[in-house]
Amino acid sequence: MNNEVATLGAGCFWCVEAVFQDLKGVLTVVSGYTGGQTLNPTYEDICTGMTGHAEVARISFDPSVISFEEILQVFWTSHDPTTLDRQGNDVGTQYRSAIFYHNEEQRIVAEKSKNEFATQLWDNPIVTEITEARVFYSAEAKHQNFYKENPNYGYCRIVINPKVAKVKLKFAHLLK
């Protein structure tokens, strides 16, 4: 099996992790940080907005079960890629919409997908950055699997539940 990795930023990493965990072919989802200049950042560092890092999910998947294109369809649909450095009340560069590609094929697929979805789903221009993946730092243990372990936490009920429900409705065919 030749697994692949996708690294995506779409606001708070708790949301991104929750959206992708229940998809067929997704093997692991790890919340973390990438795209910045600070070495070994902590959550507290990231929250300052000064590290340059984005909160992301690193998704390991089996491309024979779910393609990178399908992962990106879920990505474009599960967040608002038209708001610069913002998802809802989460504001700052750490919450930017971003695809961190791991090879040239992913870059090409990401650019094509961005152009297709720009006209299909959104009235406003997509501001998602597409950049080469760099060093990935796993977030602290308390941030991993957050939604599944804290379903009654206010943020989970108010912000994450609607995103997960939207994905379950629109992409039922991709669910485990």
Secondary structure, 3 states (H helix, E strand, C coil): CCCEEEEEEECCHHHHHHHHHCECCEEEEEEEEECCCCCCCCHHHHHCCCCCCEEEEEEEECCCCCCHHHHHHHHHHHCCCCCCCEECCEECHHHCEEEEECCHHHHHHHHHHHHHHHHHCCCCCCCCEEEECCCCEECCHHHCCHHHHCCCCHHHHHHHHHHHHHHHHHCHHHEC
